């Protein structure tokens, strides 16, 4: 493989790795990288890309461990949620699902990203994530 083609593939690999961490869909990533959806899927599955993702998330492993207890309590709260709850239980469960995606990426597992494009966050979800971040950083 010529040097230029190899450098271009590595650039696409880095784009795919960043997008996987950000939770972007494969169609969006394909547009960003300038390649087909199938090529993005192949790059996601390659060990080199998984290594990049795992290493990028390595500094956050301790924070992910701390968030695990909050995720478990969020699931419990969502199961007990009523219409009078200030926090929307669906927003809690979406945050838990995103946490699961990030943990899988940190472990080096390939997960098919959301096909609807970038992750959308409601105001309630943002507030919950912000509150969770404040609690974990104060410990």
Beta strands, then each sheet from edge to edge (+ up, - down):
end
